């Protein structure tokens, strides 16, 4: 995601520095997009820092080792933990810097096209300054509230995505058992009230095709559902559907889930039903 997101920034006519934990990737990006590969020590001296790492633990460790300069704005596009966002916002504020939790949605194709949705939490003044930069890779930027709000919205969003995937797979299993053509049925669904982003952009392209291209790893979706579940427990809410969705998606062990696209989670359902969702 970060590779594609950063590719749009030079179009703004600004100095764009890139760093990656794999140094060769930063140099390859610089060669392809006219950015400049730098060390992490140089990167954190930027006025606006945009990070895109797998977990909040990754970003906490990075900031602890390499804090930004005073006056900087750190835009964190990780799908992170809300409590971590609040902690990092307080930490950076004490340094004279600002932290925005700004997770993105739209998958790799959205990052490549510069049409991501960005849900931003944090200081409103810092957001106003960072917004024109974020706009380079976004179609929709929504300020959703104070620190931790962005991560909260993203966790709920991805849990809804998982719910839609599982519900659609169960529905198609009924149709498969009834010997209905799945492509035809899906076309009807996509022109009716049962449609969703999953039915339009994921099911036929990944599941019915049996391709399952890895663009968003299943273990990262498991993490996001877990964040939503933790938020539920923090508020003493009893949300049965969320619990059921987490149970179904956690059936795949993390070591295996790291190697799979999130859409491959439906294979657990296929094992239960002995029905393969194939067009």
N, C-alpha and C positions, 0 to 999 in steps of 0.2 A: 504494500500500500504506500509506504513512505517513498519508495522509488518513483512511483508515478505522481504522487502529490508534489514532490519536489521538482519534478520536471516542468511544472507550469509556472513556477516562481520566476525564472529568468524573463518571462514575458512581461513582467511588471517593470522591467528596466532597473532592477535593484541588484546589489551584490549578494549572490546566493552561495553560501558555504555548505558543504555536505560532509557529514561524518557517519560512518557505519562501523559496527563492531567487527565486521569483516572489511578490512582496509581496501581490498581490491575492488569491492563493490562501489565504494565512494569514488575511487579513481575512474571506474568504468562509467559511473554516472556523470562525472565531470567531463569526460571525453565525449559523451553522447549529447549532453544537454547544456554545455557551456557553463556549468557550475564550477565550484572550486573545492577540491577535496582538502580537508583540513584535519588537524588533530582535535580530540575532544576538548583540550585546553583552549584551543582557538575558537571552537564552536560556541562554547559557553560565554564568550565575550561579545556575542552578537546582541543587537538591540532586541530582536525578536527571535526566540528559539522555538522551533516546532519539533516535537518528539513523537515518534510512533513506534512503541515497543509493545511486546505481548502482554505484560502485566504491570500492575502498580508496584510490585516488589522490584521489578527491573528499574522503573523510573525513580523510585525512592533511593535505591543504591547509587544510581547515576548522579542524582542531585547531591547526595551526601558526599560523594567523592569529588564532584566537579560542580560546585554551586555557580549560579550565574552572577554577573556583575550587578551592582546597584543600578536601578533604573530599567533593567531588562524585563521583558514579558515572556514568560514560558508558557507556550501553548501546547498542552499535552493531549494528543489525539489517541492515546491508549484507550481501550475499553476497560476502564479501571474501577477500583473500589471507591465508593463515595467518601468513606471516612478517610481514606488516604488523600483524597483531593483536599479535604478540609485541613488536614495536617500539613500538607505541602504548601497550601495557600498561606497558612499562618507562618510557616518556616520562612518562605520567601519574602513575606511582608516584613519580617524582622530583619531581613537582609536589604530591604529597600527595593525589592523586586516584586513582581506579580506573577501569579500562577493561575491559568485558566484550564479547567477540565473541559476538553473540547473533542469528545469522541466523534468518529465519523461513521456514516452508514452509506452503503451503495456498492459495496464489494469492489473487487479489483477493476472491473470495467468502469465503474463510476470514477475511481481514482485516475484511470487512464484518460477518461474523457473530460475530467475536471468538473464532474457533476455530482459530487458527494453532498450528502446532507450532514451538516455539522451542528451539534447541539452543545451549547456553550454555557458553562457555569463559572461564576467568579466575579471579580470586580468589574462593574459596568464600565468604568472609565478605561481600564486596561483593554476591555473588549472593544471599545470604540476605536482604540488605536490599532489593535491587531486585525480588526475586521477586513480592511482592504487587502491585507496579505492573505488571510484565509480565503477570501473571495476567489483567489486564483485557481483553487481546486474545488470550489463548492458551487452548487446550484442553489441550495437553500442553507442559510445560516440563521439559526434561531437562538436567541438568548433566553435561557430557560430558568435563570435564577442565580442565587448565590453559589459559592463553592460547594461542590458535590452534586449539584442538580444535573449537570451534564452527564456525569457517569450514571446517575440514577435513571435518567430517561433512556440511556443506551442499554442498560441492563434489562429494563422492562421491554424495550423494543425488540431486543434479540430473543427474549423469552417468548414474546408474541410470534416472532418468526418461527421458532421451534414448534410452538403450538400449532401454527398453521400447517407446517410441514407434516407433523404427525397426524393431524386431523384429516388432511387431504389424502395421506397414504392409507389411512383406515377406510376412507370413503371409496378410494379406488380399489381397495381390496374387495369390498362388497361387489363392485362392478366387475372386477376380474372373475370372482367366483360365479357371477351370473353370466359370464361369457360375453360381456359388453366390450366393444372395442374401446380401449382406453384413450387413444388419441381423439376419437370422435367425442367421447364423453367429456374429455378435458376441454375441447373446443366449446362445448355447450356451457360448461362451468365458467369458462373465461368470458362468456357473454351473458352471464347470469349473476345472481346475487351471491353465489358461492366463491366468486373469484377473489384472488389475493395476489400479492407479489410473488408468492411461492408458486401458485398455480400458473401464473403468466410467464415467469422467468426461470424457474428452477425445475419443476417436476418433469416436464418433457425433455428439457435440455440436459439434465443430469441423471435423473432416475430412470425414466422410461427408455432413455437411450443407453442406459447401463454404463455410462462413461464416468460419472462421479469425479469430474476434474477437481483437483484440490486447489481451491482458491481461498477458502476460509476453513481452517482446521476444526474438526469436531471437538477437540479438547478445549479450544478457545470458546466455543459455544457452551460447552459444559461449564466453563468458568463463569460466563455471563449469566447463565441460569442460576448458578450457585450464588452470585452476587444478589440477584433478585430474591432468591430464597432467604438469604441472610437479612435482607431489608424487611421481608415479611415477618421473620421471627423477631427482629428488633422492635417492631410495632405490635407484636402479639396478635398478628392477623392469622386467621385460619383460612387459607385459600387452597381449596382441594385440587383445583385444576393445575395450579402451579406445582404443587407437590407431585402430582401424577406425571406431569411433563418432565420434571427433574428426574424422577425415577426411571422413566423410559430412556432418556438420553444418557443417563449414567450407567446403563447396562454395558456399554462398551468401555473396557478398561482404558485408562488414560494413555498408557504406552501405545496401545493400538490406535486410540482416537487421535493421537498426534500425527498419524500417518494418513488419516482419512479426511475427506471433505465432509462438512457437516451433513450434507444430503445423504451420505452413506448410512446415517443412523436408521433409516427406514429398513435396512437389511435385517435388523433385529425383529421388526414386525413381520417381515417376509419369512423368517425362520419360524415364527409362531404360527403363521397362517398356512405355511407351505405354498404360498402364492407369490410368484415373482411379478413385480410391477414392471412389465416390459411391453413396449408397443409392438 
